Amino acid sequence: MTERRRAFRGAAVGALTGALAVAAHATADGGVDSTSLTLVALVSVGLGLTASTVGTRRDGRIPIVGWLAAGQVIAHLVLVLATGHAHPVGAPMLAAHAAAVVVGAVLVASAERLAAVVGSVLRAVRFVPLVPAPAGSPPLTGHLSAVVPVPLLPALSRRGPPSA
């Protein structure tokens, strides 16, 4: 797996962990406040960085499911501890977090495949083979190094605020 794909996977895992954990927790009547949202954001960033650096060489949904499942467990614990109300994990809460893992894994794996396809298309389109001009064609005329005036450049100022 390339570095770009690992970075993308880490960013996607981190973002989906936070968003889906809060959504699943709130859907199953769990409490959410600003402190818990901040802590979940920190967990999401940490998990995303870990997923992008530690990452696995395997592609597909299996590694993503592992990262997202770990993220849901950690985020659930953070949400429970931050809101101060411990509750047993019931069927609705477990189902909501499990659905979040499955949906997240499908989204990340699909986005990885789509990014790979789009990247290969862009690389193919960007490649332009150099074909020499026919021997009987006239040379190109014109100046390629002509200066083109940009009307907004005088509006940009480098002057800072007045000193006190």
Backbone as JSON, one array per atom type, in Angstrom:
{
  "sequence": "MTERRRAFRGAAVGALTGALAVAAHATADGGVDSTSLTLVALVSVGLGLTASTVGTRRDGRIPIVGWLAAGQVIAHLVLVLATGHAHPVGAPMLAAHAAAVVVGAVLVASAERLAAVVGSVLRAVRFVPLVPAPAGSPPLTGHLSAVVPVPLLPALSRRGPPSA",
  "N": [[0.85, -1.17, 0.0], [0.58, 2.2, -0.83], [2.03, 5.31, 0.38], [0.28, 7.46, 0.11], [-2.18, 6.19, -0.04], [-2.27, 5.03, 2.48], [-2.32, 7.34, 4.06], [-4.75, 8.41, 3.21], [-6.48, 6.36, 4.05], [-6.08, 6.48, 6.83], [-7.02, 9.09, 7.4], [-9.69, 8.82, 6.61], [-10.58, 6.75, 8.31], [-10.24, 7.98, 10.8], [-11.98, 10.24, 10.6], [-14.46, 9.0, 10.08], [-14.71, 7.43, 12.36], [-15.14, 9.23, 14.49], [-17.46, 10.68, 13.59], [-19.37, 8.63, 13.04], [-19.44, 7.28, 15.49], [-20.46, 9.16, 17.31], [-22.92, 9.66, 16.08], [-24.09, 7.07, 16.14], [-24.14, 6.63, 18.88], [-25.79, 8.7, 19.79], [-28.12, 8.06, 18.39], [-28.93, 5.73, 19.65], [-29.92, 6.68, 22.02], [-27.9, 7.65, 23.71], [-25.93, 9.83, 25.77], [-24.6, 13.0, 24.75], [-22.28, 15.59, 24.91], [-20.5, 18.77, 24.87], [-17.94, 18.36, 25.95], [-17.58, 15.59, 25.67], [-17.7, 15.41, 22.9], [-15.38, 16.78, 22.18], [-13.42, 15.09, 23.28], [-13.92, 12.77, 21.81], [-13.22, 13.71, 19.31], [-10.46, 14.01, 19.66], [-9.75, 11.33, 20.1], [-10.45, 10.32, 17.59], [-8.65, 11.64, 15.88], [-6.22, 10.64, 16.88], [-6.59, 7.87, 16.4], [-6.84, 7.89, 13.62], [-4.29, 8.83, 12.84], [-2.75, 6.72, 13.83], [-3.76, 4.59, 12.33], [-2.89, 5.35, 9.83], [-0.12, 5.35, 10.0], [0.76, 2.99, 11.29], [-0.68, 1.15, 9.91], [-1.64, -1.55, 7.69], [-0.4, -3.84, 5.23], [-2.3, -5.01, 3.77], [-5.04, -4.78, 1.54], [-8.51, -3.85, 1.22], [-11.55, -4.62, 3.05], [-11.21, -5.86, 5.56], [-8.94, -5.01, 7.28], [-9.81, -2.41, 7.65], [-12.24, -2.73, 8.95], [-11.3, -3.68, 11.38], [-9.88, -1.41, 12.4], [-11.99, 0.46, 12.52], [-13.78, -0.85, 14.26], [-12.26, -0.94, 16.62], [-12.1, 1.8, 17.01], [-14.82, 2.46, 17.44], [-15.33, 1.14, 19.86], [-13.51, 2.41, 21.6], [-14.37, 5.08, 21.32], [-16.99, 4.84, 22.26], [-16.54, 4.18, 24.95], [-15.26, 6.54, 25.76], [-17.36, 8.37, 25.35], [-19.22, 7.43, 27.23], [-17.81, 7.7, 29.65], [-17.24, 10.45, 29.63], [-19.73, 11.71, 29.7], [-20.68, 10.89, 32.09], [-22.58, 9.02, 32.78], [-22.9, 5.79, 33.3], [-23.94, 3.0, 31.54], [-25.49, -0.11, 30.81], [-24.49, -1.9, 27.92], [-26.81, -2.11, 25.6], [-28.93, -3.89, 23.27], [-29.83, -2.05, 21.21], [-27.78, -0.08, 21.28], [-25.45, -1.58, 20.77], [-26.1, -2.6, 18.26], [-26.26, -0.22, 16.79], [-23.61, 0.76, 16.9], [-22.3, -1.41, 15.66], [-23.46, -1.35, 13.13], [-22.43, 1.09, 12.35], [-19.73, 0.46, 12.08], [-19.78, -1.38, 9.93], [-20.95, 0.14, 7.84], [-19.06, 2.2, 7.7], [-16.73, 0.77, 6.95], [-17.43, -0.18, 4.42], [-17.75, 2.28, 3.1], [-15.14, 3.43, 3.26], [-13.53, 1.48, 1.96], [-14.73, 1.49, -0.57], [-14.25, 4.13, -1.32], [-11.46, 4.11, -1.41], [-11.0, 2.37, -3.58], [-12.26, 3.82, -5.61], [-10.68, 6.13, -5.61], [-8.28, 5.02, -6.48], [-8.95, 4.24, -9.08], [-9.66, 6.72, -10.23], [-7.22, 8.02, -9.95], [-5.57, 6.46, -11.65], [-6.78, 6.98, -14.1], [-6.35, 9.74, -14.3], [-3.55, 9.77, -14.41], [-3.18, 8.46, -16.85], [-4.41, 10.21, -18.63], [-2.87, 12.48, -18.3], [-0.42, 11.77, -19.35], [1.27, 12.53, -22.15], [2.46, 11.6, -25.11], [5.48, 12.6, -26.7], [5.52, 13.69, -29.9], [7.39, 14.02, -32.75], [7.43, 16.9, -34.9], [6.26, 16.96, -38.27], [8.59, 16.81, -41.03], [8.23, 18.71, -43.08], [6.79, 20.84, -42.04], [6.05, 24.27, -41.18], [8.06, 26.34, -38.98], [7.14, 27.11, -35.59], [5.85, 30.29, -34.72], [6.2, 33.19, -32.66], [6.41, 34.4, -29.29], [7.23, 32.62, -26.56], [8.02, 33.35, -24.08], [6.81, 35.68, -23.3], [5.8, 38.39, -21.23], [2.95, 38.44, -19.32], [0.63, 40.75, -18.28], [-0.72, 40.96, -15.02], [-3.65, 42.0, -13.67], [-4.3, 42.2, -10.92], [-2.04, 42.25, -9.36], [-0.9, 44.84, -8.51], [-2.68, 45.4, -6.48], [-2.07, 43.84, -4.31], [-0.58, 44.11, -1.21], [2.39, 44.38, 0.64], [2.8, 45.57, 2.96], [2.79, 45.79, 6.44], [0.84, 46.01, 9.53], [0.65, 49.2, 11.26], [3.3, 50.08, 13.5], [3.25, 50.07, 17.09]],
  "CA": [[0.0, 0.0, 0.0], [1.39, 3.41, -0.94], [1.91, 6.27, 1.47], [-0.94, 8.25, -0.09], [-3.34, 5.37, 0.32], [-2.27, 4.91, 3.94], [-2.77, 8.62, 4.61], [-6.19, 8.51, 2.95], [-7.16, 5.42, 4.93], [-6.03, 7.02, 8.19], [-7.93, 10.24, 7.5], [-11.07, 8.32, 6.52], [-10.89, 6.01, 9.54], [-10.38, 8.95, 11.88], [-13.19, 11.05, 10.43], [-15.65, 8.16, 10.24], [-14.81, 6.97, 13.74], [-15.79, 10.26, 15.28], [-18.81, 10.99, 13.12], [-20.29, 7.51, 13.2], [-19.58, 6.94, 16.91], [-21.38, 10.12, 17.91], [-24.25, 9.42, 15.5], [-24.61, 5.8, 16.66], [-24.39, 6.79, 20.32], [-26.97, 9.55, 19.95], [-29.28, 7.33, 17.87], [-29.35, 4.74, 20.64], [-30.27, 7.44, 23.23], [-26.75, 7.91, 24.58], [-25.72, 11.26, 25.99], [-23.5, 13.66, 24.05], [-22.12, 17.0, 25.24], [-19.32, 19.36, 24.22], [-16.73, 17.72, 26.44], [-17.46, 14.27, 25.05], [-17.39, 15.61, 21.49], [-13.96, 17.13, 22.1], [-12.63, 13.88, 23.54], [-14.08, 11.87, 20.66], [-12.4, 14.26, 18.22], [-9.07, 13.65, 19.95], [-9.63, 9.89, 19.84], [-10.52, 10.13, 16.15], [-7.37, 12.07, 15.29], [-5.21, 9.65, 17.27], [-6.82, 6.62, 15.69], [-6.52, 8.11, 12.2], [-2.83, 8.85, 12.7], [-2.25, 5.37, 14.05], [-4.15, 3.76, 11.19], [-2.11, 5.72, 8.64], [1.31, 5.06, 10.16], [0.96, 1.59, 11.64], [-1.36, 0.48, 8.82], [-1.28, -2.88, 7.23], [-0.15, -3.91, 3.79], [-3.46, -5.62, 3.12], [-6.12, -3.92, 1.07], [-9.82, -4.41, 1.44], [-12.37, -4.19, 4.18], [-10.87, -6.51, 6.83], [-8.19, -4.12, 8.16], [-10.62, -1.23, 7.94], [-13.2, -3.15, 9.98], [-10.57, -3.73, 12.65], [-9.64, -0.06, 12.89], [-13.26, 1.1, 12.87], [-14.33, -1.5, 15.46], [-11.51, -0.42, 17.76], [-12.51, 3.2, 17.19], [-16.15, 2.51, 18.03], [-15.23, 0.73, 21.27], [-12.84, 3.49, 22.35], [-15.24, 6.26, 21.32], [-18.13, 4.57, 23.15], [-16.05, 4.32, 26.32], [-15.04, 7.97, 26.0], [-18.67, 9.02, 25.48], [-19.82, 7.01, 28.49], [-17.05, 8.29, 30.75], [-17.3, 11.91, 29.59], [-21.07, 12.18, 30.07], [-20.88, 10.56, 33.49], [-23.64, 8.03, 33.05], [-22.56, 4.45, 32.83], [-25.14, 2.21, 31.25], [-25.13, -1.37, 30.15], [-24.59, -1.85, 26.46], [-27.98, -2.86, 25.18], [-29.0, -4.31, 21.87], [-29.83, -0.92, 20.26], [-26.47, 0.57, 21.25], [-24.53, -2.49, 20.1], [-26.48, -2.64, 16.83], [-25.92, 1.06, 16.17], [-22.16, 0.81, 16.72], [-21.93, -2.43, 14.67], [-23.85, -0.81, 11.82], [-21.47, 2.16, 12.03], [-18.5, -0.19, 11.62], [-20.0, -1.97, 8.61], [-21.13, 1.23, 6.88], [-17.78, 2.88, 7.55], [-15.8, -0.07, 6.2], [-17.85, -0.17, 3.01], [-17.46, 3.6, 2.56], [-13.69, 3.62, 3.11], [-13.04, 0.58, 0.92], [-15.23, 1.99, -1.86], [-13.54, 5.38, -1.64], [-10.09, 3.73, -1.8], [-11.03, 1.83, -4.94], [-12.6, 4.93, -6.51], [-9.5, 6.99, -5.71], [-7.3, 4.31, -7.31], [-9.41, 4.31, -10.48], [-9.54, 8.11, -10.68], [-5.78, 8.3, -10.08], [-5.03, 5.83, -12.85], [-7.31, 7.71, -15.26], [-5.64, 11.02, -14.4], [-2.19, 9.5, -14.88], [-3.25, 8.11, -18.27], [-4.76, 11.4, -19.4], [-1.78, 13.43, -18.19], [0.7, 11.31, -20.16], [1.16, 12.91, -23.55], [3.72, 11.26, -25.76], [6.04, 13.64, -27.57], [5.59, 13.26, -31.29], [8.1, 15.07, -33.49], [6.68, 17.56, -35.97], [6.66, 16.49, -39.6], [9.76, 17.53, -41.56], [7.86, 19.79, -43.99], [5.93, 21.85, -41.42], [6.74, 25.53, -40.89], [8.35, 26.49, -37.55], [6.19, 27.91, -34.81], [6.28, 31.68, -34.49], [5.65, 33.78, -31.44], [7.31, 34.41, -28.14], [6.68, 31.86, -25.45], [8.43, 33.92, -22.8], [6.25, 37.02, -23.18], [5.26, 38.7, -19.92], [1.52, 38.73, -19.37], [0.32, 41.56, -17.1], [-1.77, 40.47, -14.14], [-4.21, 43.25, -13.16], [-4.49, 42.25, -9.48], [-0.78, 42.33, -8.62], [-0.72, 46.09, -7.77], [-3.58, 45.47, -5.32], [-1.48, 43.12, -3.2], [0.33, 44.93, -0.44], [3.27, 43.66, 1.55], [2.96, 46.43, 4.14], [2.14, 45.26, 7.63], [0.12, 47.01, 10.33], [1.56, 50.19, 11.86], [3.84, 49.67, 14.8], [2.69, 50.84, 18.19]],
  "C": [[0.9, 1.23, 0.0], [1.14, 4.34, 0.24], [0.63, 7.1, 1.34], [-2.18, 7.47, 0.31], [-3.42, 5.18, 1.82], [-2.77, 6.2, 4.58], [-4.27, 8.79, 4.39], [-6.97, 7.59, 3.88], [-7.18, 5.94, 6.36], [-6.98, 8.19, 8.38], [-9.39, 9.77, 7.47], [-11.48, 7.58, 7.78], [-11.1, 6.98, 10.69], [-11.68, 9.74, 11.79], [-14.45, 10.21, 10.65], [-15.8, 7.64, 11.66], [-15.56, 7.99, 14.58], [-17.24, 10.49, 14.88], [-19.78, 9.85, 13.38], [-20.46, 7.11, 14.67], [-20.57, 7.88, 17.59], [-22.79, 9.89, 17.38], [-24.87, 8.14, 16.05], [-24.97, 5.93, 18.12], [-25.65, 7.63, 20.55], [-28.24, 8.86, 19.45], [-29.82, 6.34, 18.88], [-29.59, 5.39, 22.0], [-29.11, 7.55, 24.21], [-26.55, 9.41, 24.7], [-24.5, 11.77, 25.24], [-23.47, 15.11, 24.5], [-20.82, 17.5, 24.64], [-18.02, 18.72, 24.69], [-16.52, 16.36, 25.77], [-17.14, 14.4, 23.56], [-15.91, 15.97, 21.29], [-13.08, 15.9, 22.3], [-12.74, 12.89, 22.39], [-13.27, 12.38, 19.47], [-10.93, 13.93, 18.43], [-8.81, 12.16, 19.7], [-9.6, 9.63, 18.34], [-9.22, 10.52, 15.47], [-6.27, 11.06, 15.63], [-5.36, 8.34, 16.53], [-6.49, 6.76, 14.21], [-5.03, 8.15, 11.95], [-2.23, 7.46, 12.87], [-2.56, 4.47, 12.86], [-3.33, 4.1, 9.95], [-0.64, 5.37, 8.79], [1.57, 3.59, 10.44], [0.41, 0.71, 10.54], [-0.86, -0.89, 8.43], [-1.04, -2.84, 5.74], [-1.34, -4.49, 3.04], [-4.45, -4.55, 2.67], [-7.44, -4.57, 1.44], [-10.45, -3.97, 2.74], [-11.92, -4.74, 5.53], [-10.04, -5.61, 7.74], [-9.0, -2.89, 8.56], [-11.65, -1.55, 9.03], [-12.52, -3.19, 11.34], [-10.34, -2.34, 13.24], [-10.94, 0.61, 13.32], [-13.9, 0.47, 14.1], [-13.6, -1.02, 16.71], [-11.9, 1.03, 18.05], [-13.89, 3.32, 17.83], [-16.12, 2.14, 19.5], [-14.62, 1.86, 22.09], [-13.74, 4.72, 22.43], [-16.44, 6.05, 22.23], [-17.7, 4.72, 24.61], [-15.82, 5.78, 26.68], [-16.37, 8.7, 26.18], [-19.34, 8.67, 26.8], [-19.12, 7.69, 29.66], [-17.18, 9.8, 30.79], [-18.68, 12.44, 30.02], [-21.43, 11.79, 31.49], [-22.01, 9.58, 33.77], [-23.24, 6.69, 32.43], [-23.85, 3.67, 32.63], [-24.7, 0.9, 30.61], [-25.33, -1.22, 28.64], [-25.74, -2.74, 26.04], [-27.92, -3.21, 23.7], [-29.04, -3.12, 20.91], [-28.47, -0.24, 20.15], [-25.46, -0.29, 20.5], [-24.83, -2.56, 18.6], [-26.09, -1.35, 16.12], [-24.42, 1.15, 15.92], [-21.69, -0.22, 15.69], [-22.3, -1.96, 13.26], [-22.89, 0.3, 11.39], [-20.16, 1.57, 11.5], [-18.68, -0.72, 10.19], [-20.14, -0.88, 7.55], [-19.81, 1.95, 6.64], [-16.79, 2.07, 6.73], [-16.15, -0.09, 4.72], [-17.51, 1.18, 2.38], [-15.96, 3.8, 2.31], [-13.14, 2.74, 2.0], [-13.49, 1.04, -0.47], [-14.49, 3.26, -2.28], [-12.09, 5.09, -2.04], [-10.05, 3.22, -3.24], [-11.34, 2.93, -5.95], [-11.4, 5.85, -6.69], [-8.43, 6.33, -6.58], [-7.67, 4.39, -8.78], [-9.24, 5.73, -11.02], [-8.07, 8.48, -10.86], [-5.19, 7.69, -11.33], [-5.54, 6.52, -14.11], [-6.57, 9.03, -15.42], [-4.2, 10.83, -14.86], [-2.19, 9.18, -16.38], [-3.55, 9.33, -19.13], [-3.59, 12.38, -19.41], [-0.59, 13.04, -19.06], [0.43, 11.66, -21.61], [2.48, 12.57, -24.23], [4.19, 12.39, -26.68], [6.2, 13.07, -28.98], [6.32, 14.35, -32.06], [7.23, 15.63, -34.62], [7.15, 17.01, -37.32], [7.76, 17.39, -40.18], [9.36, 18.73, -42.42], [7.02, 20.89, -43.34], [6.71, 23.12, -41.1], [7.02, 25.63, -39.38], [7.29, 27.34, -36.87], [6.73, 29.31, -34.61], [5.61, 32.19, -33.22], [6.65, 33.66, -30.32], [6.62, 33.68, -27.0], [7.04, 32.46, -24.1], [7.89, 35.34, -22.62], [5.64, 37.21, -21.79], [3.79, 39.09, -20.07], [1.18, 39.54, -18.12], [-0.84, 40.95, -16.32], [-2.37, 41.68, -13.45], [-4.31, 43.31, -11.64], [-3.19, 42.38, -8.7], [-0.57, 43.67, -7.92], [-1.62, 46.17, -6.53], [-3.03, 44.75, -4.12], [-0.45, 43.97, -2.51], [1.14, 44.09, 0.49], [3.45, 44.45, 2.85], [2.17, 45.83, 5.3], [1.41, 46.35, 8.4], [1.12, 48.0, 10.94], [2.06, 49.72, 13.22], [3.33, 50.59, 15.89], [3.7, 51.78, 18.8]]
}
